[in-house]
């Protein structure tokens, strides 16, 4: 039977980001949430922008709208999150956690 210090040394170290990494990840998470809400409600579901883009307007907003819709249809966002979660389970790091957000 192992003693308590031997058990501590034998157990794997858990992933614990530093305080700085937690703050950076929280800011990135809030920024990603804000951008996602803006893209969805400000550009994609905005009726006048949608009608203008369908009528043939060639602007950066319409190109961005089309790119986001195509990536959504092809499940790019979901697959990126699944792959990042798998990598996070295999090799935990703050960078992979940020990509998964």
C-alpha positions in Angstrom: 0.0 0.0 0.0 1.3 3.5 -0.9 1.6 6.3 1.5 0.0 9.7 0.9 3.1 11.5 -0.5 3.6 8.6 -2.9 0.0 8.8 -4.0 0.4 12.5 -4.8 3.5 11.9 -6.9 1.9 9.0 -8.7 -1.4 10.8 -9.5 -1.6 12.7 -12.8 -1.5 16.5 -12.6 -4.9 18.0 -13.5 -5.1 20.8 -16.0 -5.5 24.1 -14.2 -5.1 27.4 -16.2 -3.4 30.3 -14.5 -5.4 33.3 -13.3 -4.0 35.3 -16.3 -5.1 32.6 -18.7 -8.6 32.5 -17.1 -9.0 36.2 -17.5 -7.8 36.1 -21.1 -10.1 33.2 -21.9 -13.1 34.9 -20.2 -12.5 38.0 -22.3 -12.1 36.0 -25.5 -15.3 34.0 -24.6 -17.3 37.2 -24.1 -15.9 38.7 -27.3 -16.8 35.5 -29.2 -20.3 35.6 -27.8 -20.7 39.3 -28.7 -19.5 38.7 -32.3 -21.8 35.7 -32.7 -24.8 37.6 -31.5 -23.9 40.5 -33.8 -23.5 38.2 -36.8 -26.7 36.4 -36.2 -29.0 39.3 -35.3 -27.2 42.2 -36.9 -26.3 40.7 -40.3 -27.8 37.2 -41.0 -31.3 37.7 -39.7 -31.6 41.4 -40.6 -34.3 41.5 -43.3 -33.1 44.6 -45.2 -29.5 43.3 -45.4 -30.8 39.9 -46.5 -32.9 41.3 -49.2 -30.1 43.6 -50.4 -27.7 40.6 -50.6 -30.2 38.4 -52.4 -30.8 41.3 -54.9 -27.1 41.1 -55.8 -25.4 43.7 -53.7 -21.7 43.1 -53.7 -20.4 44.4 -50.4 -18.2 43.1 -47.6 -21.3 42.6 -45.4 -22.9 40.3 -48.0 -19.7 38.3 -48.5 -19.4 37.9 -44.7 -23.0 36.9 -44.4 -22.7 34.3 -47.2 -19.4 32.9 -45.7 -21.0 32.5 -42.2 -24.1 30.8 -43.7 -22.0 28.4 -45.8 -19.8 27.5 -42.8 -23.0 26.9 -40.7 -24.5 24.7 -43.3 -21.3 22.6 -43.6 -21.1 22.3 -39.7 -17.7 24.0 -39.6 -18.3 25.5 -36.2 -19.5 22.3 -34.6 -16.7 20.1 -36.0 -14.1 22.7 -34.9 -15.5 22.5 -31.4 -15.5 18.7 -31.4 -11.9 18.5 -32.6 -10.8 21.1 -30.1 -12.5 19.1 -27.3 -10.8 15.9 -28.4 -7.4 17.7 -28.5 -8.2 19.2 -25.1 -8.8 15.8 -23.6 -5.6 14.4 -25.2 -3.3 17.4 -24.4 -4.9 20.0 -22.2 -3.8 23.6 -22.8 -5.2 27.1 -22.6 -4.8 27.7 -26.3 -6.9 24.7 -27.3 -9.4 25.7 -24.7 -9.6 29.1 -26.3 -10.1 27.6 -29.8 -12.9 25.5 -28.4 -14.7 28.6 -27.2 
